[in-house]
Amino acid sequence: MSSSDNTSSNQPSQTNGQWNSVMGTAKEAFGNTTGLNSWTDAGKQQHADGEAEITAAKAQGYVEGTADRLEGKKDAVVGAISGDKSQQASGNVQHDKGVYQQKANQ
């Protein structure tokens, strides 16, 4: 079973990656215990695919966080300059969301 078997979209998913990493490790252990090299090899590959998907999902989340930070900062500054407190507050919220997203995906 490849990592794409459990993905409903082409976007990387940390949850799906973790599932594949754990399942791959379990298959590898089963293969090692039973001497079935095909299971060992398949497990190693599934584990590696899962780890790669986790890394890709984190990178995507970090980039999205950066975009939110920049867009939010722009809106906050424009709101402050124009006197639009609502736009300023909304921009600050979006900026803070981006900061959190970046920290969560480091």
CNS distance restraints for C-alpha pairs under 8 A (distance, minus, plus):
assign (resid   1 and name CA) (resid   5 and name CA) 6.46 0.50 0.50
assign (resid   1 and name CA) (resid  46 and name CA) 7.63 0.50 0.50
assign (resid   2 and name CA) (resid  46 and name CA) 6.28 0.50 0.50
assign (resid   2 and name CA) (resid  49 and name CA) 7.92 0.50 0.50
assign (resid   3 and name CA) (resid   7 and name CA) 7.20 0.50 0.50
assign (resid   3 and name CA) (resid  16 and name CA) 7.52 0.50 0.50
assign (resid   3 and name CA) (resid  17 and name CA) 7.36 0.50 0.50
assign (resid   3 and name CA) (resid  20 and name CA) 6.05 0.50 0.50
assign (resid   3 and name CA) (resid  46 and name CA) 6.57 0.50 0.50
assign (resid   3 and name CA) (resid  49 and name CA) 6.37 0.50 0.50
assign (resid   3 and name CA) (resid  50 and name CA) 6.58 0.50 0.50
assign (resid   6 and name CA) (resid  16 and name CA) 6.91 0.50 0.50
assign (resid   7 and name CA) (resid  13 and name CA) 7.97 0.50 0.50
assign (resid   7 and name CA) (resid  16 and name CA) 6.94 0.50 0.50
assign (resid  11 and name CA) (resid  57 and name CA) 7.68 0.50 0.50
assign (resid  12 and name CA) (resid  16 and name CA) 7.85 0.50 0.50
assign (resid  12 and name CA) (resid  17 and name CA) 7.72 0.50 0.50
assign (resid  12 and name CA) (resid  53 and name CA) 5.57 0.50 0.50
assign (resid  12 and name CA) (resid  54 and name CA) 7.22 0.50 0.50
assign (resid  12 and name CA) (resid  56 and name CA) 6.05 0.50 0.50
assign (resid  12 and name CA) (resid  57 and name CA) 4.80 0.50 0.50
assign (resid  12 and name CA) (resid  60 and name CA) 7.96 0.50 0.50
assign (resid  13 and name CA) (resid  17 and name CA) 5.98 0.50 0.50
assign (resid  13 and name CA) (resid  53 and name CA) 6.47 0.50 0.50
assign (resid  13 and name CA) (resid  54 and name CA) 6.49 0.50 0.50
assign (resid  13 and name CA) (resid  56 and name CA) 7.98 0.50 0.50
assign (resid  13 and name CA) (resid  57 and name CA) 5.32 0.50 0.50
assign (resid  14 and name CA) (resid  18 and name CA) 6.02 0.50 0.50
assign (resid  14 and name CA) (resid  53 and name CA) 6.66 0.50 0.50
assign (resid  14 and name CA) (resid  54 and name CA) 4.58 0.50 0.50
assign (resid  14 and name CA) (resid  55 and name CA) 7.86 0.50 0.50
assign (resid  14 and name CA) (resid  57 and name CA) 5.63 0.50 0.50
assign (resid  14 and name CA) (resid  58 and name CA) 7.22 0.50 0.50
assign (resid  15 and name CA) (resid  19 and name CA) 6.21 0.50 0.50
assign (resid  15 and name CA) (resid  54 and name CA) 7.74 0.50 0.50
assign (resid  16 and name CA) (resid  20 and name CA) 6.22 0.50 0.50
assign (resid  16 and name CA) (resid  50 and name CA) 7.24 0.50 0.50
assign (resid  16 and name CA) (resid  53 and name CA) 7.72 0.50 0.50
assign (resid  16 and name CA) (resid  54 and name CA) 7.94 0.50 0.50
assign (resid  17 and name CA) (resid  21 and name CA) 6.06 0.50 0.50
assign (resid  17 and name CA) (resid  49 and name CA) 7.34 0.50 0.50
assign (resid  17 and name CA) (resid  50 and name CA) 3.96 0.50 0.50
assign (resid  17 and name CA) (resid  51 and name CA) 6.02 0.50 0.50
assign (resid  17 and name CA) (resid  52 and name CA) 7.40 0.50 0.50
assign (resid  17 and name CA) (resid  53 and name CA) 4.99 0.50 0.50
assign (resid  17 and name CA) (resid  54 and name CA) 4.98 0.50 0.50
assign (resid  18 and name CA) (resid  22 and name CA) 6.15 0.50 0.50
assign (resid  18 and name CA) (resid  50 and name CA) 5.94 0.50 0.50
assign (resid  18 and name CA) (resid  51 and name CA) 7.07 0.50 0.50
assign (resid  18 and name CA) (resid  54 and name CA) 6.75 0.50 0.50
assign (resid  19 and name CA) (resid  23 and name CA) 6.05 0.50 0.50
assign (resid  19 and name CA) (resid  50 and name CA) 7.14 0.50 0.50
assign (resid  20 and name CA) (resid  24 and name CA) 5.76 0.50 0.50
assign (resid  20 and name CA) (resid  46 and name CA) 5.84 0.50 0.50
assign (resid  20 and name CA) (resid  47 and name CA) 5.88 0.50 0.50
assign (resid  20 and name CA) (resid  49 and name CA) 7.17 0.50 0.50
assign (resid  20 and name CA) (resid  50 and name CA) 4.68 0.50 0.50
assign (resid  20 and name CA) (resid  51 and name CA) 7.96 0.50 0.50
assign (resid  21 and name CA) (resid  25 and name CA) 6.23 0.50 0.50
assign (resid  21 and name CA) (resid  46 and name CA) 6.33 0.50 0.50
assign (resid  21 and name CA) (resid  47 and name CA) 3.92 0.50 0.50
assign (resid  21 and name CA) (resid  48 and name CA) 6.78 0.50 0.50
assign (resid  21 and name CA) (resid  49 and name CA) 7.22 0.50 0.50
assign (resid  21 and name CA) (resid  50 and name CA) 4.45 0.50 0.50
assign (resid  21 and name CA) (resid  51 and name CA) 5.98 0.50 0.50
assign (resid  22 and name CA) (resid  26 and name CA) 6.25 0.50 0.50
assign (resid  22 and name CA) (resid  47 and name CA) 6.72 0.50 0.50
assign (resid  23 and name CA) (resid  27 and name CA) 6.14 0.50 0.50
assign (resid  23 and name CA) (resid  43 and name CA) 7.25 0.50 0.50
assign (resid  23 and name CA) (resid  46 and name CA) 7.33 0.50 0.50
assign (resid  23 and name CA) (resid  47 and name CA) 7.07 0.50 0.50
assign (resid  24 and name CA) (resid  28 and name CA) 6.06 0.50 0.50
assign (resid  24 and name CA) (resid  42 and name CA) 7.21 0.50 0.50
assign (resid  24 and name CA) (resid  43 and name CA) 3.91 0.50 0.50
assign (resid  24 and name CA) (resid  44 and name CA) 5.92 0.50 0.50
assign (resid  24 and name CA) (resid  45 and name CA) 7.04 0.50 0.50
assign (resid  24 and name CA) (resid  46 and name CA) 4.63 0.50 0.50
assign (resid  24 and name CA) (resid  47 and name CA) 4.25 0.50 0.50
assign (resid  24 and name CA) (resid  48 and name CA) 7.91 0.50 0.50
assign (resid  24 and name CA) (resid  50 and name CA) 7.97 0.50 0.50
assign (resid  25 and name CA) (resid  29 and name CA) 6.16 0.50 0.50
assign (resid  25 and name CA) (resid  43 and name CA) 5.79 0.50 0.50
assign (resid  25 and name CA) (resid  44 and name CA) 6.78 0.50 0.50
assign (resid  25 and name CA) (resid  46 and name CA) 7.92 0.50 0.50
assign (resid  25 and name CA) (resid  47 and name CA) 5.89 0.50 0.50
assign (resid  26 and name CA) (resid  30 and name CA) 6.16 0.50 0.50
assign (resid  26 and name CA) (resid  43 and name CA) 7.03 0.50 0.50
assign (resid  27 and name CA) (resid  31 and name CA) 6.08 0.50 0.50
assign (resid  27 and name CA) (resid  39 and name CA) 5.80 0.50 0.50
assign (resid  27 and name CA) (resid  40 and name CA) 6.32 0.50 0.50
assign (resid  27 and name CA) (resid  42 and name CA) 7.21 0.50 0.50
assign (resid  27 and name CA) (resid  43 and name CA) 4.62 0.50 0.50
assign (resid  27 and name CA) (resid  44 and name CA) 7.95 0.50 0.50
assign (resid  28 and name CA) (resid  32 and name CA) 6.11 0.50 0.50
assign (resid  28 and name CA) (resid  39 and name CA) 5.96 0.50 0.50
assign (resid  28 and name CA) (resid  40 and name CA) 4.04 0.50 0.50
assign (resid  28 and name CA) (resid  41 and name CA) 6.86 0.50 0.50
assign (resid  28 and name CA) (resid  42 and name CA) 7.14 0.50 0.50
assign (resid  28 and name CA) (resid  43 and name CA) 4.30 0.50 0.50
assign (resid  28 and name CA) (resid  44 and name CA) 5.96 0.50 0.50
assign (resid  29 and name CA) (resid  33 and name CA) 6.06 0.50 0.50
assign (resid  29 and name CA) (resid  40 and name CA) 6.93 0.50 0.50
assign (resid  29 and name CA) (resid  43 and name CA) 7.94 0.50 0.50
assign (resid  30 and name CA) (resid  34 and name CA) 6.08 0.50 0.50
assign (resid  30 and name CA) (resid  36 and name CA) 7.88 0.50 0.50
assign (resid  30 and name CA) (resid  39 and name CA) 7.03 0.50 0.50
assign (resid  30 and name CA) (resid  40 and name CA) 7.20 0.50 0.50
assign (resid  31 and name CA) (resid  35 and name CA) 5.48 0.50 0.50
assign (resid  31 and name CA) (resid  36 and name CA) 4.62 0.50 0.50
assign (resid  31 and name CA) (resid  37 and name CA) 5.84 0.50 0.50
assign (resid  31 and name CA) (resid  38 and name CA) 7.13 0.50 0.50
assign (resid  31 and name CA) (resid  39 and name CA) 4.62 0.50 0.50
assign (resid  31 and name CA) (resid  40 and name CA) 4.38 0.50 0.50
assign (resid  31 and name CA) (resid  43 and name CA) 7.93 0.50 0.50
assign (resid  32 and name CA) (resid  36 and name CA) 6.67 0.50 0.50
assign (resid  32 and name CA) (resid  37 and name CA) 7.21 0.50 0.50
assign (resid  32 and name CA) (resid  39 and name CA) 7.99 0.50 0.50
assign (resid  32 and name CA) (resid  40 and name CA) 6.01 0.50 0.50
assign (resid  36 and name CA) (resid  40 and name CA) 6.54 0.50 0.50
assign (resid  37 and name CA) (resid  41 and name CA) 6.01 0.50 0.50
assign (resid  38 and name CA) (resid  42 and name CA) 6.00 0.50 0.50
assign (resid  39 and name CA) (resid  43 and name CA) 5.85 0.50 0.50
assign (resid  40 and name CA) (resid  44 and name CA) 6.20 0.50 0.50
assign (resid  41 and name CA) (resid  45 and name CA) 6.27 0.50 0.50
assign (resid  42 and name CA) (resid  46 and name CA) 6.11 0.50 0.50
assign (resid  43 and name CA) (resid  47 and name CA) 6.01 0.50 0.50
assign (resid  44 and name CA) (resid  48 and name CA) 6.17 0.50 0.50
assign (resid  45 and name CA) (resid  49 and name CA) 6.08 0.50 0.50
assign (resid  46 and name CA) (resid  50 and name CA) 6.07 0.50 0.50
assign (resid  47 and name CA) (resid  51 and name CA) 6.26 0.50 0.50
assign (resid  48 and name CA) (resid  52 and name CA) 6.17 0.50 0.50
assign (resid  49 and name CA) (resid  53 and name CA) 6.19 0.50 0.50
assign (resid  50 and name CA) (resid  54 and name CA) 6.28 0.50 0.50
assign (resid  51 and name CA) (resid  55 and name CA) 6.34 0.50 0.50
assign (resid  52 and name CA) (resid  56 and name CA) 6.19 0.50 0.50
assign (resid  53 and name CA) (resid  57 and name CA) 6.04 0.50 0.50
assign (resid  54 and name CA) (resid  58 and name CA) 6.20 0.50 0.50
assign (resid  55 and name CA) (resid  59 and name CA) 6.23 0.50 0.50
assign (resid  56 and name CA) (resid  60 and name CA) 6.17 0.50 0.50
assign (resid  57 and name CA) (resid  61 and name CA) 6.11 0.50 0.50
assign (resid  58 and name CA) (resid  62 and name CA) 6.10 0.50 0.50
assign (resid  58 and name CA) (resid 105 and name CA) 4.70 0.50 0.50
assign (resid  58 and name CA) (resid 106 and name CA) 6.83 0.50 0.50
assign (resid  59 and name CA) (resid  63 and name CA) 6.25 0.50 0.50
assign (resid  59 and name CA) (resid 105 and name CA) 6.85 0.50 0.50
assign (resid  59 and name CA) (resid 106 and name CA) 7.85 0.50 0.50
assign (resid  60 and name CA) (resid  64 and name CA) 6.20 0.50 0.50
assign (resid  61 and name CA) (resid  65 and name CA) 6.09 0.50 0.50
assign (resid  61 and name CA) (resid 101 and name CA) 6.43 0.50 0.50
assign (resid  61 and name CA) (resid 102 and name CA) 6.87 0.50 0.50
assign (resid  61 and name CA) (resid 105 and name CA) 5.90 0.50 0.50
assign (resid  62 and name CA) (resid  66 and name CA) 6.26 0.50 0.50
assign (resid  62 and name CA) (resid 101 and name CA) 6.25 0.50 0.50
assign (resid  62 and name CA) (resid 102 and name CA) 4.56 0.50 0.50
assign (resid  62 and name CA) (resid 103 and name CA) 7.77 0.50 0.50
assign (resid  62 and name CA) (resid 104 and name CA) 7.93 0.50 0.50
assign (resid  62 and name CA) (resid 105 and name CA) 5.39 0.50 0.50
assign (resid  62 and name CA) (resid 106 and name CA) 6.95 0.50 0.50
assign (resid  63 and name CA) (resid  67 and name CA) 6.35 0.50 0.50
assign (resid  63 and name CA) (resid 102 and name CA) 7.57 0.50 0.50
assign (resid  64 and name CA) (resid  68 and name CA) 6.28 0.50 0.50
assign (resid  64 and name CA) (resid  98 and name CA) 7.31 0.50 0.50
assign (resid  64 and name CA) (resid 101 and name CA) 7.53 0.50 0.50
assign (resid  64 and name CA) (resid 102 and name CA) 7.97 0.50 0.50
assign (resid  65 and name CA) (resid  69 and name CA) 6.13 0.50 0.50
assign (resid  65 and name CA) (resid  97 and name CA) 7.20 0.50 0.50
assign (resid  65 and name CA) (resid  98 and name CA) 3.90 0.50 0.50
assign (resid  65 and name CA) (resid  99 and name CA) 6.28 0.50 0.50
assign (resid  65 and name CA) (resid 100 and name CA) 7.40 0.50 0.50
assign (resid  65 and name CA) (resid 101 and name CA) 4.80 0.50 0.50
assign (resid  65 and name CA) (resid 102 and name CA) 5.06 0.50 0.50
assign (resid  66 and name CA) (resid  70 and name CA) 6.25 0.50 0.50
assign (resid  66 and name CA) (resid  98 and name CA) 5.89 0.50 0.50
assign (resid  66 and name CA) (resid  99 and name CA) 7.41 0.50 0.50
assign (resid  66 and name CA) (resid 102 and name CA) 6.75 0.50 0.50
assign (resid  67 and name CA) (resid  71 and name CA) 6.06 0.50 0.50
assign (resid  67 and name CA) (resid  98 and name CA) 7.14 0.50 0.50
assign (resid  68 and name CA) (resid  72 and name CA) 5.75 0.50 0.50
assign (resid  68 and name CA) (resid  94 and name CA) 5.85 0.50 0.50
assign (resid  68 and name CA) (resid  95 and name CA) 5.76 0.50 0.50
assign (resid  68 and name CA) (resid  97 and name CA) 6.95 0.50 0.50
assign (resid  68 and name CA) (resid  98 and name CA) 4.65 0.50 0.50
assign (resid  69 and name CA) (resid  73 and name CA) 6.01 0.50 0.50
assign (resid  69 and name CA) (resid  94 and name CA) 6.50 0.50 0.50
assign (resid  69 and name CA) (resid  95 and name CA) 3.99 0.50 0.50
assign (resid  69 and name CA) (resid  96 and name CA) 6.82 0.50 0.50
assign (resid  69 and name CA) (resid  97 and name CA) 7.27 0.50 0.50
assign (resid  69 and name CA) (resid  98 and name CA) 4.55 0.50 0.50
assign (resid  69 and name CA) (resid  99 and name CA) 6.28 0.50 0.50
assign (resid  70 and name CA) (resid  74 and name CA) 6.18 0.50 0.50
assign (resid  70 and name CA) (resid  95 and name CA) 6.83 0.50 0.50
assign (resid  71 and name CA) (resid  75 and name CA) 6.23 0.50 0.50
assign (resid  71 and name CA) (resid  91 and name CA) 7.29 0.50 0.50
assign (resid  71 and name CA) (resid  94 and name CA) 7.43 0.50 0.50
assign (resid  71 and name CA) (resid  95 and name CA) 7.12 0.50 0.50
assign (resid  72 and name CA) (resid  76 and name CA) 6.05 0.50 0.50
assign (resid  72 and name CA) (resid  90 and name CA) 7.38 0.50 0.50
assign (resid  72 and name CA) (resid  91 and name CA) 3.97 0.50 0.50
assign (resid  72 and name CA) (resid  92 and name CA) 5.80 0.50 0.50
assign (resid  72 and name CA) (resid  93 and name CA) 7.10 0.50 0.50
assign (resid  72 and name CA) (resid  94 and name CA) 4.69 0.50 0.50
assign (resid  72 and name CA) (resid  95 and name CA) 4.26 0.50 0.50
assign (resid  72 and name CA) (resid  96 and name CA) 7.91 0.50 0.50
assign (resid  73 and name CA) (resid  77 and name CA) 6.13 0.50 0.50
assign (resid  73 and name CA) (resid  91 and name CA) 5.89 0.50 0.50
assign (resid  73 and name CA) (resid  92 and name CA) 6.57 0.50 0.50
assign (resid  73 and name CA) (resid  94 and name CA) 7.91 0.50 0.50
assign (resid  73 and name CA) (resid  95 and name CA) 5.75 0.50 0.50
assign (resid  74 and name CA) (resid  78 and name CA) 6.10 0.50 0.50
assign (resid  74 and name CA) (resid  91 and name CA) 7.09 0.50 0.50
assign (resid  75 and name CA) (resid  79 and name CA) 5.89 0.50 0.50
assign (resid  75 and name CA) (resid  87 and name CA) 6.18 0.50 0.50
assign (resid  75 and name CA) (resid  88 and name CA) 6.08 0.50 0.50
assign (resid  75 and name CA) (resid  90 and name CA) 7.43 0.50 0.50
assign (resid  75 and name CA) (resid  91 and name CA) 4.63 0.50 0.50
assign (resid  75 and name CA) (resid  92 and name CA) 7.78 0.50 0.50
assign (resid  76 and name CA) (resid  80 and name CA) 6.07 0.50 0.50
assign (resid  76 and name CA) (resid  87 and name CA) 6.30 0.50 0.50
assign (resid  76 and name CA) (resid  88 and name CA) 3.86 0.50 0.50
assign (resid  76 and name CA) (resid  89 and name CA) 6.55 0.50 0.50
assign (resid  76 and name CA) (resid  90 and name CA) 7.09 0.50 0.50
assign (resid  76 and name CA) (resid  91 and name CA) 4.30 0.50 0.50
assign (resid  76 and name CA) (resid  92 and name CA) 5.65 0.50 0.50
assign (resid  77 and name CA) (resid  81 and name CA) 6.11 0.50 0.50
assign (resid  77 and name CA) (resid  88 and name CA) 6.65 0.50 0.50
assign (resid  77 and name CA) (resid  91 and name CA) 7.96 0.50 0.50
assign (resid  78 and name CA) (resid  82 and name CA) 6.00 0.50 0.50
assign (resid  78 and name CA) (resid  84 and name CA) 7.96 0.50 0.50
assign (resid  78 and name CA) (resid  87 and name CA) 7.69 0.50 0.50
assign (resid  78 and name CA) (resid  88 and name CA) 7.11 0.50 0.50
assign (resid  79 and name CA) (resid  83 and name CA) 5.68 0.50 0.50
assign (resid  79 and name CA) (resid  84 and name CA) 4.54 0.50 0.50
assign (resid  79 and name CA) (resid  85 and name CA) 6.01 0.50 0.50
assign (resid  79 and name CA) (resid  86 and name CA) 7.30 0.50 0.50
assign (resid  79 and name CA) (resid  87 and name CA) 4.90 0.50 0.50
assign (resid  79 and name CA) (resid  88 and name CA) 4.26 0.50 0.50
assign (resid  79 and name CA) (resid  89 and name CA) 7.99 0.50 0.50
assign (resid  79 and name CA) (resid  91 and name CA) 7.90 0.50 0.50
assign (resid  80 and name CA) (resid  84 and name CA) 6.26 0.50 0.50
assign (resid  80 and name CA) (resid  85 and name CA) 6.69 0.50 0.50
assign (resid  80 and name CA) (resid  88 and name CA) 5.69 0.50 0.50
assign (resid  84 and name CA) (resid  88 and name CA) 6.25 0.50 0.50
assign (resid  85 and name CA) (resid  89 and name CA) 6.00 0.50 0.50
assign (resid  86 and name CA) (resid  90 and name CA) 6.06 0.50 0.50
assign (resid  87 and name CA) (resid  91 and name CA) 5.97 0.50 0.50
assign (resid  88 and name CA) (resid  92 and name CA) 6.22 0.50 0.50
assign (resid  89 and name CA) (resid  93 and name CA) 6.28 0.50 0.50
assign (resid  90 and name CA) (resid  94 and name CA) 6.25 0.50 0.50
assign (resid  91 and name CA) (resid  95 and name CA) 6.05 0.50 0.50
assign (resid  92 and name CA) (resid  96 and name CA) 6.13 0.50 0.50
assign (resid  93 and name CA) (resid  97 and name CA) 6.14 0.50 0.50
assign (resid  94 and name CA) (resid  98 and name CA) 6.27 0.50 0.50
assign (resid  95 and name CA) (resid  99 and name CA) 6.36 0.50 0.50
assign (resid  96 and name CA) (resid 100 and name CA) 6.28 0.50 0.50
assign (resid  97 and name CA) (resid 101 and name CA) 6.15 0.50 0.50
assign (resid  98 and name CA) (resid 102 and name CA) 6.16 0.50 0.50
assign (resid  99 and name CA) (resid 103 and name CA) 6.29 0.50 0.50
assign (resid 100 and name CA) (resid 104 and name CA) 6.07 0.50 0.50
assign (resid 101 and name CA) (resid 105 and name CA) 6.27 0.50 0.50
assign (resid 102 and name CA) (resid 106 and name CA) 6.28 0.50 0.50
